[in-house]
Amino acid sequence: MHLSSDEVVFWQRGFVTINLTLVTTWGLMLLMVGAAAWGTRHLKTGLHPARWQCALEIIVSGINTQIEQVGLPQPARYIGFIGTLFLFIALANFGIVLPYYQAPTGSLSTTVALALAVFIAVPAFSISQMGLRHYLKTYVQPTFIMLPFNLITDASRTLALAVRLFGNIMSGGLIVAILLSIAPLFFPVLMSLLGLLTGMVQAYIFAILATVYIAAAVTKTPADQPAPTAE
C-alpha cells in the first residue's frame, strides 16, 4: 500500500508526470461536472419533484445556511466556490470505500492547490465587494507598519489550510496501513468506516475556514470607509 497517491506514477517525461493523484483528481472533476450537467437538465418547480432533486435541494440549502451563518448575507454569490470545494473534498474522501482507491486529498500537491484557490478567491471576492483601491488599503490598517504582518498572515493561513487537510487524510491512510499488517480482515473495515466520518469532517472544516477567510475579507473596510451593508 502506498502512503500517497503521488507514489503511483503512470507516465513521466522530464518534469511532466502523470500519477494517481492527477488521474483521480481529473476523474472526480469530470464526475462532478457530468453529474451537475445531468442533474440541472431535469429540475422541476412543481409540488412533487423527484427524490434526487429533493436531496440536491437539501444539500444546496444546507450549504447556503452554513455560509450565511458564518457571516456572508448573500450566500448565492459564494456557493459556487465554497460548495464546489466542500463537495470535491467530501467526494474525494468518500472514495476510500472503493478497492485500490487512494484519496487525492492525501497528496500535498492537491491540498496546496485547494489552499491556493482559497488564497486567490479571498482577494477576488473582496475586490468585487469594495474595489481594488479600498482592498489594498486594508493591508496598511491601522498603520503602514502592519503591511508585512498582514502579508505573512495571508501566507501562513494558506499553508496551514493545506497542511491541515493533508496531515489528517495522510495520517488516516498511514493508520490503515499499519492495522492492515496487524489484522487484515477486521481493522481495515473499521478504519474505513471511521475514515468516512473523518473525511466528511475535514471537508466541512476546510469549507468553513474558506468561508471565514472570505467573510473576514469582504467585511473588512478601511478606516475612512463605511462598513458594507447587506443588499
C-alpha positions as CSV (number, residue, x, y, z in Angstrom):
1,M,0.0,0.0,0.0
2,H,1.3,3.5,-0.9
3,L,1.0,6.2,1.7
4,S,0.5,8.8,-1.0
5,S,-1.1,8.5,-4.5
6,D,1.9,10.6,-5.8
7,E,4.0,7.4,-5.5
8,V,1.9,5.7,-8.2
9,V,3.4,7.0,-11.5
10,F,1.8,6.0,-14.8
11,W,3.9,8.1,-17.1
12,Q,6.8,10.5,-16.8
13,R,8.9,12.6,-19.1
14,G,11.1,15.4,-17.8
15,F,9.2,17.4,-15.2
16,V,5.8,16.2,-16.6
17,T,4.4,13.4,-14.5
18,I,1.0,11.7,-14.7
19,N,0.4,9.9,-11.4
20,L,-2.6,8.5,-9.5
21,T,-3.2,11.9,-7.8
22,L,-3.6,13.6,-11.2
23,V,-5.8,10.8,-12.7
24,T,-8.0,10.6,-9.6
25,T,-8.4,14.4,-9.4
26,W,-9.4,14.8,-13.0
27,G,-11.7,11.8,-12.7
28,L,-13.5,13.4,-9.8
29,M,-13.8,16.7,-11.6
30,L,-15.3,15.1,-14.7
31,L,-17.7,13.1,-12.4
32,M,-18.9,16.3,-10.7
33,V,-19.2,18.2,-14.0
34,G,-21.2,15.4,-15.6
35,A,-23.4,15.0,-12.5
36,A,-24.1,18.7,-12.4
37,A,-24.9,18.9,-16.1
38,W,-27.2,15.9,-15.9
39,G,-28.9,16.9,-12.6
40,T,-29.7,20.5,-13.7
41,R,-31.3,19.4,-17.0
42,H,-34.4,17.9,-15.4
43,L,-35.2,20.3,-12.5
44,K,-38.9,20.7,-11.8
45,T,-40.8,23.5,-10.0
46,G,-43.9,21.6,-9.1
47,L,-45.0,20.2,-5.8
48,H,-43.7,16.7,-6.4
49,P,-40.1,16.9,-7.5
50,A,-38.1,13.8,-7.9
51,R,-36.3,12.3,-4.8
52,W,-32.8,13.1,-6.2
53,Q,-33.9,16.8,-6.7
54,C,-35.1,16.9,-3.1
55,A,-31.7,15.6,-2.0
56,L,-30.0,18.1,-4.2
57,E,-32.1,21.0,-2.7
58,I,-31.3,19.8,0.8
59,I,-27.5,19.9,0.1
60,V,-27.7,23.3,-1.6
61,S,-29.9,24.7,1.2
62,G,-27.6,23.3,3.9
63,I,-24.5,24.9,2.3
64,N,-26.3,28.2,1.9
65,T,-27.4,28.2,5.5
66,Q,-23.8,27.5,6.7
67,I,-22.4,30.3,4.5
68,E,-25.0,32.7,5.9
69,Q,-24.4,31.7,9.5
70,V,-20.6,32.4,9.1
71,G,-21.4,36.0,8.1
72,L,-22.0,36.2,4.4
73,P,-25.5,37.6,4.0
74,Q,-25.7,36.7,0.2
75,P,-24.7,33.0,0.1
76,A,-25.8,32.7,-3.6
77,R,-22.7,34.8,-4.5
78,Y,-20.3,32.3,-2.8
79,I,-21.9,28.9,-3.1
80,G,-20.4,28.2,-6.5
81,F,-16.9,28.3,-5.0
82,I,-17.4,27.2,-1.4
83,G,-19.9,24.5,-2.4
84,T,-17.6,23.1,-5.0
85,L,-14.7,23.0,-2.5
86,F,-16.8,21.1,0.0
87,L,-18.3,18.6,-2.5
88,F,-15.0,17.9,-4.1
89,I,-13.2,17.2,-0.8
90,A,-16.1,15.1,0.5
91,L,-16.3,13.1,-2.7
92,A,-12.6,12.6,-2.8
93,N,-12.6,11.3,0.8
94,F,-15.7,9.1,0.5
95,G,-14.0,7.2,-2.3
96,I,-11.9,5.2,0.2
97,V,-14.7,2.6,0.3
98,L,-13.7,1.6,-3.3
99,P,-10.9,-1.0,-3.6
100,Y,-7.5,0.2,-4.6
101,Y,-8.6,3.8,-4.3
102,Q,-6.4,6.5,-2.7
103,A,-7.8,9.9,-1.9
104,P,-6.1,12.7,-3.8
105,T,-6.5,14.8,-0.7
106,G,-3.8,12.6,0.8
107,S,-1.4,14.3,-1.5
108,L,0.2,17.6,-0.5
109,S,0.1,18.8,-4.1
110,T,-3.7,18.6,-4.1
111,T,-4.2,20.3,-0.8
112,V,-1.8,23.0,-1.7
113,A,-3.8,23.6,-5.0
114,L,-7.1,23.8,-3.0
115,A,-5.5,26.2,-0.5
116,L,-4.1,28.4,-3.3
117,A,-7.7,28.5,-4.8
118,V,-8.8,29.9,-1.4
119,F,-5.8,32.3,-1.4
120,I,-6.9,33.7,-4.8
121,A,-10.6,33.7,-4.1
122,V,-10.4,35.8,-0.9
123,P,-9.0,38.9,-2.5
124,A,-11.1,38.3,-5.6
125,F,-14.4,38.4,-3.6
126,S,-13.1,41.3,-1.5
127,I,-12.1,43.4,-4.6
128,S,-15.5,42.7,-6.2
129,Q,-17.1,43.9,-3.0
130,M,-15.1,47.1,-2.2
131,G,-12.9,47.7,-5.2
132,L,-9.1,47.2,-5.7
133,R,-8.1,50.5,-4.1
134,H,-10.0,50.0,-0.9
135,Y,-8.9,46.4,-0.7
136,L,-5.2,47.3,-0.8
137,K,-5.8,50.0,1.8
138,T,-6.9,47.3,4.3
139,Y,-3.3,45.9,4.3
140,V,-2.0,49.1,5.9
141,Q,-4.6,49.4,8.6
142,P,-4.4,50.7,11.2
143,T,-0.8,51.8,10.2
144,F,1.5,51.0,7.3
145,I,3.7,49.1,9.7
146,M,1.2,46.3,9.6
147,L,1.7,45.6,5.9
148,P,4.3,42.8,6.3
149,F,2.4,41.2,9.2
150,N,-0.8,41.2,7.1
151,L,1.1,39.6,4.2
152,I,2.6,37.0,6.5
153,T,-0.9,36.2,7.9
154,D,-2.3,35.6,4.4
155,A,0.6,33.3,3.5
156,S,0.7,31.4,6.8
157,R,-3.1,30.6,6.9
158,T,-2.9,29.3,3.3
159,L,0.0,27.0,4.3
160,A,-1.9,25.9,7.4
161,L,-5.0,25.2,5.3
162,A,-3.1,22.9,3.0
163,V,-1.1,21.1,5.7
164,R,-4.1,20.5,8.0
165,L,-6.1,18.7,5.3
166,F,-3.1,16.8,4.0
167,G,-2.0,15.7,7.5
168,N,-5.4,14.4,8.5
169,I,-6.0,12.4,5.4
170,M,-2.5,11.1,5.1
171,S,-2.4,10.1,8.8
172,G,-5.6,8.2,8.3
173,G,-4.1,6.2,5.4
174,L,-1.0,5.5,7.5
175,I,-3.0,4.1,10.4
176,V,-5.0,1.8,8.0
177,A,-1.7,0.6,6.5
178,I,-0.3,-0.3,10.0
179,L,-3.5,-2.0,11.1
180,L,-3.7,-3.9,7.8
181,S,-0.4,-5.6,8.7
182,I,-1.8,-6.5,12.2
183,A,-5.3,-7.7,11.4
184,P,-6.0,-7.7,7.7
185,L,-9.7,-8.6,8.0
186,F,-11.2,-6.6,10.9
187,F,-9.3,-3.3,11.4
188,P,-9.4,-2.1,7.7
189,V,-13.2,-2.2,7.6
190,L,-13.5,-0.4,10.9
191,M,-11.0,2.2,9.9
192,S,-12.7,2.7,6.5
193,L,-15.9,3.5,8.3
194,L,-14.1,5.9,10.6
195,G,-12.4,7.4,7.5
196,L,-15.8,8.2,6.0
197,L,-16.6,10.3,9.1
198,T,-13.2,11.9,9.2
199,G,-13.4,12.7,5.5
200,M,-16.7,14.5,5.9
201,V,-15.5,16.4,8.9
202,Q,-12.3,17.5,7.1
203,A,-14.4,18.7,4.1
204,Y,-16.6,20.7,6.4
205,I,-13.7,22.3,8.2
206,F,-11.9,23.2,5.0
207,A,-15.1,24.8,3.6
208,I,-15.9,26.6,6.8
209,L,-12.4,28.0,7.1
210,A,-12.5,29.2,3.5
211,T,-15.9,30.9,4.3
212,V,-14.5,32.6,7.4
213,Y,-11.5,34.0,5.4
214,I,-13.8,35.3,2.7
215,A,-16.2,36.8,5.2
216,A,-13.4,38.5,7.1
217,A,-12.1,40.0,3.8
218,V,-15.4,41.3,2.4
219,T,-16.5,42.8,5.7
220,K,-13.1,44.4,6.4
221,T,-13.1,48.1,5.4
222,P,-10.5,50.8,5.5
223,A,-10.9,53.3,8.4
224,D,-12.1,56.0,6.2
225,Q,-14.8,53.9,4.5
226,P,-18.3,52.9,5.9
227,A,-18.9,49.3,6.6
228,P,-20.7,47.3,3.8
229,T,-24.3,46.6,4.3
230,A,-26.4,43.7,3.2
231,E,-28.3,44.4,0.0
